[in-house]
Amino acid sequence: DFRIVRDMRIVALSDMHGALPTVAECDVVVIAGDIVPVVKECDGEESAEWFRGSFQEWALSLPCKRVVFIGGNHDRLLEYLLKEYTTEEIHNGLFAKDTENKIVLLHDSAYTFEGVVIYGTPWCPDLATWAFYAEDKARRARFEEIPDCDILLTHCPAKIGTQGVVLQECKKCGSDFGDPILTDALRTKRIGWVISGHIHSGNHNVEMLGDIQCCNCSIMDERYKESYPAFEFEV
């Protein structure tokens, strides 16, 4: 007996900041945080209304089977809700129209779809007044819990090549905000892909950490203009 195994087509996005782009037909869309519009991020009610409305309608309309996402440092509503509720409770509260559970929120958790394991963890260094900030010791503990998986979603990129380097001309040009604690954790894992964002103008090409393929999938540039295409790959 044998079966033909088809590659799973993935479209990856990050740092949408309210943009809801058209994406190619695929199996799964993954989003590495910073989803809510900048003008709504500090207002919990407006953020919730946007997730229930525009984001949900967009996600349900996409030509894919699942939309899997994590929070980012701008997604203050998600951080607030995750202190009180489970991801399942948040899903049921925000995405009432999603009766087939197409939309999946991950938070230090894994989701397996058709044999592909996706794990998501949102924690970031340096930004103590923003969402999903964690000090070094706390991030190290969280990242030690990352299992072997096919796709890892992190908001902040690991300190690998120029994934986390500001490459667009601005006052922070050349600064590297990649997380070395995440890099150390990844060296002990068997992971196919690491999808991140956070640093809008970081290198959008695939860079390697051993056998792990890493890509910054932000679609905005440092001026919050939609400048980069979605990243497409197969597992």
N, C-alpha and C positions, 0 to 999 in steps of 0.2 A: 504494500500500500504506500502511496505517496500523495502529497498535495502540493500544489503550486502556491508559493508564498509571494504575495505582491508587496513591493515596497510601499510604505505609507508616506503619502505626500503631506508635508507640513509647510504652513506659511507662518512666519514669525514677525511680530511687531513689538515695539516698545515705545514709550514716551509719546503717546498719541496726543495727550493734553487736549482732549475733546474732539480731535479729528477722527472721523469714521470712514476710513478709506475703502475703496473697492479692492477686493482681493481675488486672486485667481482661484479656480475650483481646486479643492484639496480635500484631504481627509480631516485634518485638524488645524485650527488656527490657535497659536499660542501667543500670549501677550505678557511681557515682562514688566508690567507696572507703569505708573504715571498715566492713568487712563482718563480721569475726570478733567473737564475744562479748567484752566487756570482761574478764570473769573468766578467759578463756583466752588473751588476746592475748600475754602474756609467757611462755607455755609453748609452745614450738614443737611438741612432740608432741601436746599437746591441740588446738592450732590445726589441725594437719594432720589429726587424726582428725575434727574438726568439718567441715573442708572436704570430706573424703572421704565423710563420712556425711551429716549434716543438710543442709549447703549443697548438696551434689550432688543428693541426693534431691529437695530443694525445687526446684532449678533444672530438673531433668529433668521435674518434674511440671507446670511452668508452661505455660499455654496460649499458647505462643509458639514461634517457630522458632529463635531464638538468645537467649542471655543473655551480654551483653558487659560486662566489668567491668575496673576498674583498682584498684590498692591505694590505701590512705589511710594517714595517719600512725599509726593504731592497728594496721595490718596488718603487724606485725613479721615474721611468717613469710614473707610474700610478698617483703619487702625482702631477707631473708636468702637465700631461694631464688634470687632474680633476680641475685644477685651471682655465682652459680655455674652457673645453668642457663638455658636458653632458655625462652621462654613455652611452646613446644611440649613441651619436656621436663617442665615443671611440670604442664602439662595431663595428660600421660600418667601422671605420678606421682600426681596427686591425684584424677583423675576417670576411673578405669579403666572405670566403667560407661557413660561417655559415648562410645559407639562411633560416634555420628554427629556428634561435635564440635559439639554444641549450645552448650557452654560455652566462651567465648572470653576469655582474659586478654590485655589490651593493656598494653604498657609502652614508651612512646615509639615506638609502632607504630600501623599502620593496619589496618583490616579492612573489606573491601567485601562487602556482602551485598545481593544483588538490585539492584545499582547504587548503593546508598547507602554512602558512605564514612564510617566512624567511626574517629576517632583518639583515643588515650588517652595521657595523661601525668600522673603522680601527684605531682609535686614541690611541696613547701610551704616557705614561709619561716618564720623565727622559732623553730622547734621543733627545736633542734639535737640533743636527746636522743631524738627520736622517729623513726619510720620515714619514709623518703622526704623527709628534709630536704635542701635544697640551698641553698648561699649564693647571693647575688645574681648573681654572674658565671656560676655553673654553671646557674642557672635560665634566665638570659638565653640562654645557648647552647642549652639544651634547647628552649626555646620558639621560638627561631628556626627550629628544624627542623619545627615544626608545619606541615603542608601545608594547602592549601585543602581543606575537607571539609564534609560535610553536618552531622555531629555531632562536637563535641569534648568529650571527657570529661576534666575536671581535678578533682582533689580540692579544692584551695583555690580559691575563686572569685576572679575578677579584681576589681580595685578599680573597681566600677561601681555607681553608686547605693548601695543598702543591701544588696546581695547578701552582703557579708561583715561586716555590722554586727550586733553582738549586740543584739537587740531585746527579748529577754525580760528581765524584772527579775532581776538578779543583780549580783555585784560588778564584772563586766566590761561591764555594760549600757552601750551607746553606743559601745563601742570598735569600730573598723573594722579587720578583719584581712584585707581584700581585698588581693590582690597587684598592686601597680602595675606590676611588670615584666611580668606576664602581660597586663595591660591594654595596655601599649605594644606587645607582640608582636601582639596581636589586631588592632591598627589597620592592620597590613600584610597581613592575611589575608582571604580570602573564605570565610566560615564561616556556615552556617545557624544552628546552635544551639550554645551552650556550656552543658553540664550539669555542675554542681558540687555541693558540700555543705560539709562541714568546720565551718562556723559554723551550729550547729543552728537557731538562731532568726533567721538572716538572712532578708531579704525573700524570700518564696517566690513572689512574682509575677514575671512576665516583665519584664525591664528590657533596654533597648536600648543597644548600643554601635555607633553608625552603623546598619548594616543587620543586625547580629548580634543574635540573640535569646538572652538569658542567663537561666538560672533556677537557683536554689538548691533542690535536691531532697532535702534531709535529711528523714528521717521522724521523727527523735527531736528532743525539745526539749532545753534546756540541762540538765535534770534526768534526761536519758536515759530519758524516757518517750515512747512512740510517740504522737506528737501530730499529725503532718502526713500527708495522703494522698499516694500516689504521683502524680507529674505525668505527664499524658498529652498527647501532641501528635502531629502528623503531619509527615512530610517527603515 
